[in-house]
Amino acid sequence: DDQKHLLATLANMEAMITATLNFARDDAQQEPSQTIELTSLLQTISDDYQDQGHQIILSTSQKVVSRLSPIAFRRVMENLINNSFYYGSKEDIAVVELTCYQKDTEVVIQVLDNGAGIEEDELERVFKPFVRLDAERDTSSSSVGLGLSISRSIIQSHGGTLTLHNRENSGLCAEIRLPIIGGDIF
C-alpha cells in the first residue's frame, strides 16, 4: 500500500513538473494571432461539448471578427468550461452558459455556471499557480492548479482581462474582456 501511495505521489509530482514546464513554454513561445470569426469558434466549442453529452447553451448577439491565437483561445475556453462542469453544479446535471457580446470598445465573453460559486476573498487567489480550493484534490488528482493561471496569461497576452465573480443568485461567472482595435479584437 505504501508503494502504491508513493508511486501515485510521484506521478502527481511529475504531472506538476510537466504542467509547470508547459506553462513556461507557453509564455515563451506564443502561437501567432490570426483573424477568426469568434462566434463561430465558440459555436464549434459548444457543439463539441454537446456531442460529448454536456448541456451547454451559447448566446451571441452578433458575429465578431477577432484577431487572436485560436488554439490558445480554445484552450482558455475549454479550461473555463471544464471548471464550470466540474465545480459549477448544485445538481447531478450541470448546465453551462456561454455568452458573447460587444460592449462599447470591448467584446465580452462569459462562462456561467449554476454552482455554489467561490468565496469572495478567494476569487483572485485561484489565479495563482498551483492554487486549488478543493483540499481533497491536493494529492489525489493529476490537476495541479495551473489552468486559470495559464488562461489569464493567454488572455492578457491578447490585451484582455479574465476575471471571476459570483452570480447574483448562485453560480460563478468567468468573464473575458478583449479590446476592439480598428473594428476587430486584438
N, C-alpha and C positions, 0 to 999 in steps of 0.2 A: 504493500500500500504506500509506504514511504517513497519507494522508487517511482511509482506511478505519479504521485503528487509532485515529486521533484522534476520528472520529465514534463509534466503539464506546466509547471512554473517556468522551466527553461524554454518551452515552446512559446509561452506568453511573452517572455523577455525577448526572444528572437523576433516575434511579431512587433514588439515595441521598437526595437532597433531598426527593423526594416521600415516601419512607418516613419520613424524619425529621419532616416536617410532619404526616403521618398519625399518627405516634406522639404528637406534641404534642397534636393534636386529640383523640385517644382519651383522653388524661389529662384534658383539659378538659371534654369532652362525653361523659359516660358514659351508656350505654344503661340505661333503667330496669330494675330487677330485677323478676322475676315468679316465681310459683310454678310449677315444672315437675316432671315426673317424670324424674329424671336418668337412670335406666337406660334409659328409652325413647329419650331423646335420644342416648345412647351407642349404642343399637341402630341407630337411624337413621343415625348417622355410620358405623358399621361396615358397614351394608348398602350405603351409598353407595360405600364403598371396594371392597367385594366386587363391586358392579356394574361397577366400572372394571377388574376383573380382579386386584385385590390380594388377598393372603391375610391376613386379619385374624381373630383369634379373640377373642370377647368372653366374659368370665366375670364374672357378677354373682351375689351371694349373696342379694340381696333388692331389692325396689323401694325407691327412695329419692326422697322428695319434697323438692325443693330450691327455694330462693329465690335466683335469680341472673339474670344477663343472658344469655339464651340465645344470641344472636348472638355476643357477645363470648366466651362459654364455648366455643362451637363453633369459633371462630377459634383459641383456645388448643389445643383438641384436634386440629384439623387441622394446626396447626403442629407439634405434637409427633409426630403420626402421620407426617406428611410427612418430618420429620427422621429418624424411625426407618426408613422405607422407603429413604430416600436414603443414609443413613450406616450403618444398622444391620444390614447383611447381610454375611456372610462368603461367601455363595454367590450364584449368579445370581438365585435366588428368595428374596425376603425374606418373612418371616412376622412380623407384629406382633401382640402380645397386648395386650388391654385388660382390666384388672380393675377392679372397683368393689365396695367392701365397707365396712361400718361397723365402726369400731374405737373402742370407748369413746365419747367425745363427738365423734368426727370421722368424716367419710366420706373414704375413701382411694381415689383413682383412680390407676392405674398404666398407663403405656405402656411395654411391654417389647419389646426387640429382641434379635437374636442376633448383633450385630456385634462389633467389637473393643472397644467402649467408649471412654472418654476418660481420658487421664492424670489421676490423682488431683488434681494441682495445677492442672488446667485446669477442673475441674468447676464451680467458682464463676465463673471468669473468663468463660465462654461466655455468661453472663447480661448482661454489659456491652454497651452498644450498639456496633455495628459490629465486634464480635469474631467472627472465623471462624477455625477451627482449620486448615482446608484451604487452605494458602497458594496453591495453584494456582488457586483460585477467586477470589482477590482482585481481579483485573481482568477476568476472562473471564465473569463471571456477573452477572445482574441482582440476585442475592441480596446484601443489604447487611449482614446480621448483626444485624437488629433483631427477628427472630421470637421468640427466647427472652426478650429484654428486655420486649417487649410482652406476651408470655404471662405472665411473672411479675408485671408491673404489673396485669394484669387479675385474676389470682388474688388478689393482695394487696388489691385494691380490694373483694374479696368476703370479706376477713378470713382468707384462707387462705395457704398456702405452696406454692411449686413448687420442688422440688429435683431434682437428678440424682445418681445413684450407680451404680457399676458392679455388675453382677450377679456372683454368685459364680463361675460357670463361664465365661461370656462374655456380652457384651452390655451394654446400658445400660437403666436404669430411670428414667423421668421420673415423679416422684410428686407428685401434687396432694393436699393435705390441706385440707379445708374443715370449719370447726366446725359442730356441730349446735347450734342455738339453739331451744329450745322444741319439740324433736322434728323441726325442719326444719333444713336447711342454710341459713345466711345467704347 
